[in-house]
Amino acid sequence: MFAKKLRRALCGLWGAVILLGAGNTFAGFKDLNLTPGATDISHKVYDLHMLIFEICVVICVGVFAVLIYSIINHRKSKGAKPASFHESTTVEIIWTTIPFLILVGMAIPATKTLLALEDTRDSDMSIKVTGYQWKWKYDYLNEDISFFSSLTTPREQIENHAEKGENYLVEVDNPIVVPINKKIRFLITSNDVIHSWWVPALGWKQDAIPGFINDAWTELKEPGLYRGKCAELCGKDHGFMPIVLIAKTEEDYQAWVKDQKAGAAAAAAASTQTLTKNELMEKGEKVYGTICAACHQANGQGIPGVFPAMAGSKIATGDRAAHLNIVLHGKTGTAMQAFGEQLNAVDLAAVITFERNAFGNNTGDVVQPSDIAAAK
């Protein structure tokens, strides 16, 4: 009776192993598998993953089959006697040679895939990706285009004061845009701490390390939108620096490039204009919500002992030049970044004007883009 129960239990275990090996066939297991991705290199990574997985399943099934057979047919109740030999040179050669050959067989396709991942030669364009706490900066080295990409999910949703939207925590103000059928080289680094740039559909992720430049490449064949995120714990708002990549046809990409350059020219022209206080306050509120609210909070109260409040702040209500200086150049030894190179003159003037007149500060000060240019 015991032997029958044991046989059933072991057969059940063996069946579970076989089902696990067939996981790529069943929809339930497919949901737990890697995705093939959207590029040729991501397909190579996926195929390598499946090859190694299948080899491991075959080894597992073989080992368990021998183990189960041995337990059932060489148990004490059947009168089995243990072997008396001490060692066997033949057996040791076999169980050393076979794993060695298996590992060599696995290493060959793995090496080919890794070499393909690292081959950034003959790229058609280069994009520099820089991680910041907590946003990304993209510099198109062939097009003289540069911009920051920040989370746009409203703070009200993040703080559970409003219903969460469809793209909660995965939406940005400026997505990275690339053309299809072009080999694109990414130069990845960081301005502060270690980040990691990861878009799963591309088939790889790459660490962004201060003082170092790592590179990677991709080539998308079809237009589409792909989402990713920072994959390295990088601080308080690590979960709030998503990536949105949009692949466009060459014609649409060139139209986007034209729009970006026109927008940069318009921003440069606006930096010489004089704006009303209302215009500055309206724009400044948007900039504050995107850039500053993560630390100083949407209500300007900050986080006691961690991030200072804007409401009643000596900086926001005191000397205007000192306020401009800390926003432009940051403060060493604190989390206060230098925003002089991150924001244009209009955005800087607007957010400083907002901080000096919101949250009950009411200084009446108005900062113009020309003041920012003079301070720089």
C-alpha positions as CSV (number, residue, x, y, z in Angstrom):
1,M,0.0,0.0,0.0
2,F,2.8,2.4,0.9
3,A,4.6,1.6,-2.3
4,K,1.6,2.4,-4.4
5,K,1.1,5.8,-2.6
6,L,4.8,6.6,-3.0
7,R,4.6,5.7,-6.7
8,R,1.6,7.9,-7.2
9,A,3.3,10.8,-5.4
10,L,6.5,10.5,-7.4
11,C,4.5,10.2,-10.7
12,G,2.7,13.4,-9.8
13,L,6.0,15.2,-9.1
14,W,7.3,13.9,-12.4
15,G,4.2,15.1,-14.2
16,A,4.6,18.6,-12.6
17,V,8.1,18.8,-13.9
18,I,7.0,17.9,-17.4
19,L,4.2,20.5,-17.3
20,L,6.7,23.1,-16.2
21,G,8.9,22.3,-19.1
22,A,5.9,22.7,-21.5
23,G,5.2,26.1,-20.0
24,N,5.7,28.0,-23.2
25,T,2.8,26.0,-24.7
26,F,0.2,26.8,-22.1
27,A,-1.2,30.4,-21.8
28,G,-1.0,30.3,-18.0
29,F,2.8,29.7,-18.2
30,K,3.3,32.1,-21.1
31,D,2.2,35.0,-18.8
32,L,5.2,34.2,-16.6
33,N,7.7,34.0,-19.4
34,L,9.9,36.6,-21.0
35,T,8.4,38.6,-23.9
36,P,10.0,38.4,-27.3
37,G,10.3,42.1,-27.5
38,A,10.1,44.4,-30.6
39,T,13.6,44.2,-32.1
40,D,15.8,41.6,-33.7
41,I,18.3,41.6,-30.8
42,S,15.4,41.2,-28.3
43,H,14.3,38.1,-30.3
44,K,17.8,36.7,-30.1
45,V,17.8,37.2,-26.3
46,Y,14.4,35.5,-26.1
47,D,15.5,32.6,-28.3
48,L,18.6,32.2,-26.1
49,H,16.5,32.2,-23.0
50,M,14.2,29.5,-24.4
51,L,17.1,27.4,-25.6
52,I,18.7,27.4,-22.2
53,F,15.4,26.8,-20.5
54,E,14.6,23.8,-22.7
55,I,18.1,22.3,-22.0
56,C,17.5,22.8,-18.3
57,V,14.1,21.1,-18.5
58,V,15.5,18.1,-20.4
59,I,18.3,17.8,-17.8
60,C,15.8,18.1,-14.9
61,V,13.4,15.5,-16.4
62,G,16.3,13.1,-17.0
63,V,17.7,13.5,-13.5
64,F,14.3,13.1,-11.9
65,A,13.5,10.1,-14.1
66,V,16.7,8.3,-12.9
67,L,16.0,9.4,-9.3
68,I,12.4,8.2,-9.3
69,Y,13.3,4.9,-11.0
70,S,16.0,4.3,-8.4
71,I,13.8,5.1,-5.5
72,I,11.0,2.8,-6.8
73,N,13.1,-0.1,-7.9
74,H,15.9,-0.1,-5.4
75,R,14.1,0.4,-2.2
76,K,14.6,-1.7,0.9
77,S,11.2,-3.3,0.8
78,K,12.1,-5.0,-2.5
79,G,15.3,-6.4,-0.9
80,A,17.7,-4.1,-2.8
81,K,21.2,-4.1,-1.5
82,P,23.5,-1.1,-1.7
83,A,26.5,-1.3,-4.1
84,S,29.8,-2.0,-2.4
85,F,32.2,-0.3,-4.9
86,H,34.1,2.7,-3.6
87,E,34.8,4.6,-6.7
88,S,34.7,4.3,-10.5
89,T,37.1,6.2,-12.8
90,T,34.7,5.6,-15.7
91,V,31.7,7.0,-13.9
92,E,33.7,10.1,-12.8
93,I,34.9,10.7,-16.4
94,I,31.4,10.4,-17.7
95,W,29.8,12.8,-15.1
96,T,32.6,15.3,-15.7
97,T,32.6,15.1,-19.5
98,I,28.9,15.3,-20.1
99,P,28.3,18.5,-18.1
100,F,31.4,20.1,-19.7
101,L,30.0,19.4,-23.2
102,I,26.6,20.7,-22.2
103,L,28.1,23.9,-20.8
104,V,30.2,24.4,-24.0
105,G,27.1,23.9,-26.1
106,M,25.2,26.5,-24.1
107,A,28.2,28.9,-24.1
108,I,28.4,29.1,-27.9
109,P,24.9,30.7,-28.6
110,A,25.2,32.7,-25.4
111,T,28.5,34.3,-26.6
112,K,27.1,35.0,-30.0
113,T,24.1,36.8,-28.5
114,L,26.3,38.8,-26.0
115,L,28.6,39.9,-28.8
116,A,25.6,41.0,-30.9
117,L,24.3,43.0,-27.9
118,E,27.6,44.8,-27.5
119,D,28.1,45.6,-31.2
120,T,27.3,49.3,-31.5
121,R,29.4,49.8,-34.7
122,D,28.0,51.4,-37.8
123,S,25.2,53.2,-36.0
124,D,23.1,55.7,-38.0
125,M,22.6,58.1,-35.0
126,S,23.5,58.5,-31.4
127,I,21.5,59.6,-28.4
128,K,23.0,60.4,-25.0
129,V,20.8,59.4,-22.1
130,T,21.6,61.0,-18.7
131,G,19.8,60.0,-15.5
132,Y,18.9,62.6,-12.9
133,Q,17.1,62.3,-9.6
134,W,14.4,61.8,-10.9
135,K,14.1,62.3,-14.6
136,W,15.9,61.6,-17.8
137,K,17.7,63.9,-20.2
138,Y,18.1,63.1,-23.9
139,D,20.7,64.7,-26.2
140,Y,20.4,63.9,-29.9
141,L,24.1,64.2,-30.9
142,N,23.3,64.2,-34.6
143,E,20.5,66.7,-34.5
144,D,21.5,69.2,-31.8
145,I,18.3,68.5,-29.9
146,S,18.2,68.3,-26.1
147,F,15.4,67.9,-23.6
148,F,14.4,66.5,-20.2
149,S,11.7,63.9,-19.8
150,S,9.8,63.9,-16.5
151,L,6.8,62.1,-15.0
152,T,3.5,63.9,-15.6
153,T,1.2,61.9,-13.4
154,P,-0.5,64.6,-11.1
155,R,0.6,64.7,-7.5
156,E,-3.0,64.4,-6.5
157,Q,-3.1,60.9,-8.0
158,I,0.2,59.9,-6.4
159,E,-1.0,61.1,-3.0
160,N,-4.4,59.3,-3.4
161,H,-6.4,62.6,-3.5
162,A,-7.7,61.8,-7.0
163,E,-8.6,58.7,-9.1
164,K,-5.6,57.2,-10.8
165,G,-5.4,57.6,-14.6
166,E,-4.9,54.9,-17.2
167,N,-1.2,55.7,-17.5
168,Y,-0.5,56.2,-13.8
169,L,3.2,56.6,-13.2
170,V,4.1,55.7,-16.8
171,E,3.4,59.0,-18.6
172,V,6.0,61.7,-19.4
173,D,6.0,65.2,-20.8
174,N,8.7,64.6,-23.4
175,P,9.0,61.0,-24.7
176,I,12.1,60.0,-26.6
177,V,11.4,59.7,-30.3
178,V,13.4,57.5,-32.7
179,P,13.1,56.6,-36.4
180,I,12.4,53.0,-37.5
181,N,14.9,51.1,-39.7
182,K,17.8,53.0,-38.2
183,K,20.6,51.6,-35.9
184,I,20.5,53.8,-32.9
185,R,23.4,54.0,-30.4
186,F,22.6,55.0,-26.8
187,L,25.3,56.5,-24.7
188,I,24.1,56.1,-21.1
189,T,25.4,57.9,-18.0
190,S,24.2,59.7,-14.9
191,N,24.5,63.1,-13.3
192,D,24.2,62.0,-9.7
193,V,23.6,58.4,-8.5
194,I,23.4,55.1,-10.3
195,H,20.3,54.7,-12.5
196,S,19.4,52.0,-15.0
197,W,17.7,52.7,-18.4
198,W,15.3,49.9,-19.2
199,V,12.8,49.5,-22.0
200,P,11.8,45.7,-21.9
201,A,10.7,45.7,-25.6
202,L,14.3,46.5,-26.7
203,G,15.7,43.4,-25.0
204,W,18.3,44.9,-22.7
205,K,18.9,47.4,-19.9
206,Q,22.0,49.4,-19.2
207,D,23.2,51.0,-16.0
208,A,23.7,54.8,-15.9
209,I,26.8,55.4,-13.7
210,P,28.2,58.9,-12.8
211,G,31.5,59.5,-14.5
212,F,31.1,56.5,-16.9
213,I,29.4,56.0,-20.3
214,N,27.9,52.7,-21.1
215,D,26.5,52.1,-24.6
216,A,23.8,49.9,-26.2
217,W,21.9,49.9,-29.4
218,T,18.5,49.1,-31.0
219,E,16.8,49.1,-34.4
220,L,13.0,49.1,-34.5
221,K,11.2,47.8,-37.5
222,E,7.7,49.1,-36.8
223,P,6.2,52.3,-35.5
224,G,4.9,52.0,-31.9
225,L,5.0,53.2,-28.3
226,Y,7.2,51.4,-25.8
227,R,7.3,52.0,-22.1
228,G,10.1,51.4,-19.5
229,K,11.5,52.7,-16.2
230,C,14.5,53.1,-14.1
231,A,15.6,49.7,-13.0
232,E,18.1,50.7,-10.3
233,L,17.0,51.9,-6.8
234,C,18.2,55.5,-7.0
235,G,16.4,57.3,-4.2
236,K,13.1,58.5,-2.9
237,D,11.4,58.9,-6.2
238,H,13.0,55.9,-8.0
239,G,9.5,54.7,-9.0
240,F,8.6,58.0,-10.5
241,M,11.0,58.2,-13.5
242,P,9.4,56.3,-16.3
243,I,10.6,56.0,-19.9
244,V,8.4,56.4,-23.0
245,L,9.9,55.7,-26.3
246,I,8.0,56.3,-29.6
247,A,9.2,54.9,-32.9
248,K,8.1,56.8,-36.0
249,T,8.5,56.4,-39.7
250,E,11.4,58.5,-41.2
251,E,8.9,61.1,-42.5
252,D,7.2,61.5,-39.2
253,Y,10.5,61.5,-37.4
254,Q,11.8,64.3,-39.5
255,A,8.6,66.3,-38.9
256,W,9.2,65.8,-35.1
257,V,12.8,67.0,-35.4
258,K,11.6,70.1,-37.2
259,D,9.0,70.8,-34.5
260,Q,11.6,70.3,-31.8
261,K,14.0,72.8,-33.4
262,A,11.1,75.3,-33.9
263,G,10.2,74.9,-30.2
264,A,13.7,75.5,-29.1
265,A,13.8,78.7,-31.3
266,A,10.5,79.8,-29.8
267,A,11.8,79.3,-26.3
268,A,14.9,81.3,-27.1
269,A,12.8,84.1,-28.5
270,A,10.5,84.0,-25.4
271,S,13.5,84.4,-23.1
272,T,13.8,88.0,-24.3
273,Q,10.1,88.8,-23.7
274,T,8.5,90.5,-20.7
275,L,5.7,88.4,-19.3
276,T,2.9,89.4,-17.0
277,K,2.7,88.2,-13.4
278,N,-0.4,86.1,-14.2
279,E,1.4,84.5,-17.1
280,L,4.4,83.7,-15.0
281,M,2.3,82.3,-12.1
282,E,0.2,80.1,-14.4
283,K,3.3,78.6,-16.1
284,G,5.2,78.5,-12.8
285,E,2.6,76.4,-11.1
286,K,2.9,73.8,-13.8
287,V,6.7,73.7,-13.6
288,Y,6.6,73.5,-9.8
289,G,4.1,70.6,-10.0
290,T,6.4,68.7,-12.4
291,I,9.9,69.6,-11.0
292,C,9.6,70.8,-7.4
293,A,6.5,69.2,-5.8
294,A,8.2,65.8,-5.4
295,C,10.4,67.3,-2.6
296,H,8.8,70.5,-1.4
297,Q,5.3,69.0,-1.8
298,A,2.3,70.3,-3.8
299,N,1.1,72.4,-0.9
300,G,4.6,73.9,-0.3
301,Q,4.9,72.4,3.2
302,G,7.9,70.2,2.4
303,I,8.7,67.1,4.5
304,P,9.9,68.2,8.0
305,G,13.5,67.1,8.6
306,V,13.9,66.0,5.0
307,F,12.9,68.7,2.5
308,P,12.4,72.3,3.5
309,A,9.0,74.0,3.0
310,M,8.4,76.8,0.4
311,A,5.6,78.3,2.5
312,G,7.2,81.0,4.6
313,S,10.7,80.0,3.5
314,K,13.5,82.5,4.1
315,I,14.7,81.7,0.6
316,A,11.3,82.3,-1.1
317,T,10.5,85.4,0.9
318,G,14.0,86.8,1.4
319,D,16.6,88.2,-1.0
320,R,15.6,87.6,-4.6
321,A,19.2,87.2,-5.8
322,A,19.8,84.4,-3.3
323,H,16.7,82.7,-4.5
324,L,17.8,82.8,-8.1
325,N,21.2,81.6,-7.1
326,I,20.1,78.4,-5.3
327,V,17.6,77.5,-8.0
328,L,20.2,78.0,-10.8
329,H,23.2,76.5,-9.0
330,G,21.7,74.2,-6.4
331,K,23.1,73.7,-2.9
332,T,26.1,71.4,-2.2
333,G,25.6,68.6,0.2
334,T,21.8,68.6,-0.2
335,A,19.2,67.1,-2.6
336,M,18.7,70.6,-4.1
337,Q,19.8,70.2,-7.7
338,A,21.1,72.9,-10.0
339,F,18.3,73.7,-12.4
340,G,20.1,76.3,-14.5
341,E,20.9,73.8,-17.2
342,Q,17.7,71.8,-16.8
343,L,15.1,74.4,-17.4
344,N,14.9,77.3,-19.9
345,A,14.9,80.9,-18.9
346,V,11.1,81.2,-19.1
347,D,10.4,78.2,-16.9
348,L,13.0,79.3,-14.4
349,A,11.5,82.8,-14.2
350,A,8.0,81.4,-13.9
351,V,8.8,78.9,-11.2
352,I,10.7,81.4,-9.0
353,T,7.9,83.9,-9.4
354,F,5.4,81.3,-8.4
355,E,7.4,80.2,-5.3
356,R,7.7,83.9,-4.2
357,N,4.0,84.5,-4.5
358,A,2.3,81.2,-3.7
359,F,1.7,79.4,-0.4
360,G,1.0,82.6,1.3
361,N,4.4,84.1,0.5
362,N,2.9,87.1,-1.4
363,T,6.2,89.0,-1.9
364,G,4.8,90.6,-5.1
365,D,8.2,90.0,-6.8
366,V,8.2,89.2,-10.5
367,V,11.2,87.5,-12.1
368,Q,11.6,87.9,-15.8
369,P,13.5,85.7,-18.3
370,S,16.0,88.5,-18.7
371,D,16.8,88.3,-14.9
372,I,17.6,84.6,-15.4
373,A,20.0,85.4,-18.2
374,A,21.7,88.1,-16.1
375,A,22.0,85.8,-13.1
376,K,23.6,83.1,-15.3
